[in-house]
Amino acid sequence: MRRRDFITGIAVAAIARPLAAHAERWPTQLVRIVCPLAAGGGIDATARIVAARLSEFWRQQVVVENKSGASGNIAAEFVARSNPDGYTIYIATFPHATNSYLYPSLGYDPVADFVPVTLIGLYPLMMVVPNSSPAHSVREFIAYAKVNKLSYASSGHGTSLHLAGELFKRRAGIEMTHVPYRGAGPAFNDLIPGRVDAMINFTASSLPLARQGQLRALAVASAQRLTVAPDLPTMAEAGVAGVEVSSWSAFFVPAKTPQDIIRKIHDDTVAVLAEPAVRGNLEQVGVVVIGSTPDELAAFLSAEMDKWGHVIKEANIRAQ
């Protein structure tokens, strides 16, 4: 029995050594972070800030590869079909939780084809109205909307801004006409002079306009007040419960990536996110830094898919 146990122990160790060696050797070549959006936005900035520090951490070049288009489907499918060796990391965002409801079919499965690594951070939204609006609070806006035909802007059909507006309508018990634009910039061009009545948009781009006096901020769509805008109430505090909306960024890798490599990517990314310099740089581009476990990210994605799936089905929204 002792001899058999000894031989079994040797066999187990022989199997374990190559598995552990994956992470010891990795990475030995360039690592790419695939971004589903064009260069210049908040998700791209997040990817580049993290990539720069991981390059130093791993002593290997980590590059950001932008594959924009089709609301993230091009990038997601590319990563899903990539070798599961850790050298291709996907920085997924909000559409990863909604595209399976918006599109009749996808070339990938957002759950089965990916392994969660870590939730990097959240990008909170806030509600803004033109200065010409008679509403100085969310309650006043709702009262105004109940006797007037109002509209709300978004950066495009099916985006987080569009779905935030739909969720707000339902929770507030009002009707508003959705006006989609090709990005937040054109939407602001109509919102500021009052050609549309409201917008629930990213805090990073809305708050500066509110501080400059070009727009009026009514509330933040987050669970707690934001440190960058402590005087603004949450939607719940303003009288509308259940309107918690943030975009987000998270690292995923292709399914079947070795567990020890996933663990290394997770541990090193979380360590990088905890560094004051990195955290400060991310906060400057509007990120509330998280750094979750893989299990927490899996639960987060499941909750996001369930939440927005209901909104999309109730509003009968389809990709355009």
C-alpha positions in Angstrom: 0.0 0.0 0.0 2.8 2.4 0.9 4.6 1.6 -2.4 1.4 2.2 -4.4 0.8 5.5 -2.6 4.3 6.5 -3.3 3.9 5.7 -7.0 0.6 7.6 -7.1 2.2 10.6 -5.5 4.9 10.6 -8.1 2.3 10.4 -10.9 0.3 13.3 -9.5 3.4 15.4 -9.1 4.4 14.7 -12.7 1.0 15.9 -13.9 1.0 19.0 -11.6 4.5 20.2 -12.6 3.6 20.9 -16.3 0.4 22.6 -15.2 2.1 24.9 -12.7 4.9 25.6 -15.2 2.4 27.3 -17.6 2.2 30.3 -15.4 5.8 30.2 -14.4 6.8 30.5 -18.1 3.9 32.8 -19.2 4.1 35.2 -20.8 7.0 34.6 -23.2 5.7 36.7 -26.0 3.5 39.7 -26.8 0.1 39.8 -25.2 -2.8 41.6 -26.8 -5.8 43.1 -25.2 -8.6 43.2 -27.8 -10.8 46.3 -27.4 -14.3 46.3 -29.0 -14.3 50.1 -29.4 -12.3 52.6 -31.5 -9.3 54.3 -30.0 -9.9 57.4 -28.0 -12.9 56.5 -25.7 -13.0 55.5 -22.1 -12.8 51.8 -22.6 -9.8 52.2 -24.9 -8.1 54.5 -22.4 -8.7 52.0 -19.6 -7.2 49.2 -21.7 -4.1 51.3 -22.5 -3.5 52.4 -18.9 -3.7 48.8 -17.6 -1.7 47.4 -20.6 1.2 49.9 -20.0 1.6 48.7 -16.4 1.1 45.0 -17.2 3.9 45.3 -19.8 6.2 46.4 -16.9 4.8 43.7 -14.6 5.3 40.9 -17.1 8.4 42.2 -18.9 6.6 41.5 -22.2 4.9 43.9 -24.5 1.2 44.2 -23.9 -0.6 46.0 -26.7 -4.2 47.1 -27.3 -5.8 46.0 -30.5 -8.9 47.9 -31.5 -11.5 45.8 -33.3 -14.6 48.1 -33.4 -17.9 47.5 -35.1 -21.2 45.7 -34.7 -21.6 46.7 -31.0 -18.6 44.7 -30.0 -19.6 41.5 -31.8 -16.5 41.6 -34.1 -14.1 41.8 -31.3 -15.9 39.2 -29.1 -16.1 36.6 -32.0 -12.4 37.2 -32.7 -11.4 36.5 -29.1 -13.8 33.5 -28.8 -12.0 31.9 -31.8 -8.5 32.8 -30.5 -6.1 30.2 -29.0 -6.8 29.7 -25.3 -3.3 30.4 -24.3 -3.6 33.7 -22.4 -2.0 35.8 -25.1 -5.4 37.2 -26.2 -7.4 39.0 -23.5 -10.8 40.6 -24.2 -11.7 43.8 -22.5 -15.4 43.4 -22.6 -18.0 46.1 -21.9 -21.7 46.6 -21.6 -22.8 45.1 -24.9 -21.3 41.8 -23.9 -24.3 41.4 -21.6 -27.0 42.7 -24.1 -26.0 41.6 -27.6 -27.6 38.2 -27.3 -30.9 39.9 -26.7 -30.5 42.6 -29.4 -29.3 40.4 -32.3 -31.1 37.4 -33.7 -27.9 35.3 -33.7 -24.3 35.7 -32.7 -21.1 34.1 -33.9 -20.1 33.3 -30.3 -21.7 32.6 -26.9 -21.0 35.4 -24.4 -20.9 33.0 -21.5 -19.8 29.6 -22.8 -17.0 30.9 -25.1 -15.3 33.0 -22.4 -13.8 32.7 -18.9 -14.2 35.6 -16.6 -11.0 37.1 -15.1 -11.8 40.4 -13.3 -14.2 43.3 -13.4 -11.9 46.2 -13.9 -14.4 49.0 -13.2 -17.6 50.9 -13.6 -18.4 54.0 -15.7 -21.4 55.6 -13.9 -24.1 57.5 -15.7 -26.0 60.6 -14.7 -29.2 62.4 -15.8 -28.8 65.8 -17.4 -31.3 68.3 -18.9 -31.0 71.6 -20.8 -30.7 74.7 -18.7 -34.0 75.8 -20.3 -35.8 72.9 -18.7 -38.3 73.8 -16.0 -37.2 70.7 -14.0 -34.6 71.3 -11.3 -35.0 67.8 -9.8 -36.0 64.3 -10.9 -39.4 64.6 -9.3 -40.0 67.9 -11.1 -38.9 66.2 -14.4 -41.4 63.4 -13.9 -44.2 65.7 -13.1 -43.4 67.8 -16.2 -43.2 64.6 -18.4 -46.6 63.5 -17.2 -48.2 66.6 -18.9 -45.9 67.1 -21.8 -44.5 65.0 -24.6 -40.8 64.8 -23.9 -37.8 63.1 -25.6 -34.5 61.7 -24.5 -31.2 61.4 -26.4 -28.8 58.5 -26.5 -25.5 57.7 -28.3 -27.2 55.1 -30.4 -29.9 52.4 -30.6 -29.3 49.6 -28.1 -26.5 51.4 -26.2 -26.3 51.6 -22.4 -27.6 55.2 -22.7 -30.7 54.0 -24.7 -31.4 51.2 -22.2 -30.9 53.6 -19.3 -33.5 55.8 -20.7 -35.9 52.9 -21.2 -35.3 51.7 -17.6 -35.9 55.2 -16.2 -39.2 55.5 -18.2 -40.5 52.3 -16.7 -39.4 53.0 -13.1 -40.7 56.6 -13.3 -44.0 55.6 -14.9 -43.7 58.1 -17.8 -43.4 58.1 -21.6 -40.6 59.7 -23.6 -39.5 59.4 -27.2 -36.1 58.0 -27.8 -33.9 60.0 -30.1 -30.7 58.1 -31.1 -27.6 59.9 -32.3 -24.3 58.7 -33.7 -22.4 59.3 -30.5 -22.7 61.5 -27.4 -21.2 64.5 -29.2 -24.1 65.0 -31.7 -26.6 64.3 -28.9 -25.1 67.1 -26.7 -25.4 69.4 -29.7 -29.2 69.0 -29.5 -29.5 68.6 -25.8 -27.7 71.8 -24.8 -30.1 74.1 -26.8 -33.1 72.1 -25.7 -34.0 70.3 -28.9 -34.2 67.1 -26.8 -35.3 67.1 -23.2 -33.0 64.8 -21.3 -30.1 62.4 -21.5 -28.7 59.8 -19.1 -25.0 59.8 -20.1 -21.6 59.0 -18.8 -20.6 61.1 -15.8 -17.1 61.7 -17.3 -18.4 63.7 -20.2 -21.6 65.1 -18.7 -20.2 66.5 -15.4 -17.8 68.9 -17.0 -20.6 70.4 -19.1 -22.8 70.7 -16.0 -20.0 72.4 -14.1 -19.5 74.8 -17.0 -23.2 75.7 -16.8 -24.1 74.3 -20.2 -26.4 71.6 -18.8 -28.2 70.9 -15.5 -27.4 67.7 -13.7 -30.3 66.1 -11.8 -29.1 62.8 -10.4 -26.5 60.0 -10.7 -27.6 56.5 -11.8 -25.5 54.7 -9.3 -26.1 52.8 -6.0 -24.2 55.4 -4.0 -23.3 59.1 -4.5 -20.2 59.6 -6.5 -17.1 61.2 -5.0 -16.7 63.4 -8.1 -20.2 64.8 -7.6 -21.1 64.4 -3.9 -23.9 66.9 -4.0 -25.9 65.0 -6.6 -28.5 62.5 -5.3 -28.8 59.0 -6.6 -31.9 58.1 -8.5 -33.2 56.3 -5.5 -32.7 59.3 -3.3 -34.4 61.4 -6.0 -37.5 59.2 -5.9 -37.0 56.6 -8.6 -35.8 53.2 -7.2 -34.1 50.6 -9.4 -32.4 52.9 -11.9 -28.8 51.9 -11.3 -26.9 52.0 -14.6 -23.2 52.0 -15.3 -21.2 50.8 -18.3 -18.3 48.6 -17.3 -15.1 47.0 -18.5 -13.8 43.5 -17.6 -11.1 41.1 -18.7 -12.2 37.8 -20.2 -10.2 35.1 -21.9 -11.2 32.4 -24.4 -12.7 29.2 -22.9 -10.3 26.4 -22.1 -7.5 28.8 -21.2 -5.4 27.0 -18.5 -6.5 27.9 -14.9 -3.0 28.8 -13.7 -2.7 31.4 -16.5 -6.1 32.8 -15.7 -5.1 33.0 -12.1 -1.9 34.9 -13.0 -3.7 37.3 -15.3 -6.2 37.9 -12.5 -3.7 38.3 -9.7 -1.4 40.6 -11.6 -4.3 42.8 -13.0 -5.8 43.2 -9.6 -2.4 44.1 -8.2 -2.0 46.7 -11.0 -5.5 48.2 -10.3 -4.6 48.6 -6.6 -1.6 50.8 -7.4 -2.3 54.4 -6.5 -0.9 55.8 -9.8 -2.9 53.4 -12.0 -6.0 53.9 -9.9 -5.6 57.7 -10.2 -5.2 57.5 -14.0 -8.3 55.4 -14.3 -10.3 57.7 -12.1 -9.3 60.6 -14.4 -11.1 58.9 -17.3 -14.2 58.3 -15.3 -13.6 54.8 -13.9 -14.8 53.6 -10.5 -12.1 50.9 -10.0 -13.2 47.5 -8.8 -10.8 44.5 -9.4 -13.1 41.6 -8.7 -12.6 37.8 -8.5 -13.5 35.6 -11.5 -16.6 34.3 -9.6 -17.7 37.8 -8.8 -17.4 38.8 -12.4 -19.4 35.7 -13.5 -22.2 36.7 -11.1 -22.0 40.3 -12.3 -22.4 39.3 -15.9 -25.3 37.0 -15.1 -27.1 39.8 -13.3 -26.5 42.3 -16.1 -27.8 39.8 -18.7 -30.9 39.1 -16.6 -31.6 42.8 -15.9 -31.1 44.2 -19.4 -32.7 41.1 -21.1 -36.0 42.0 -19.3 -35.7 45.7 -20.4 -34.9 44.8 -24.0 -37.8 42.3 -24.3 -40.3 44.7 -22.6 -39.3 47.6 -24.9 -39.1 45.3 -27.9 -35.7 46.7 -28.8 -33.8 45.2 -31.7 -30.4 46.0 -33.2 -30.5 48.4 -36.1 
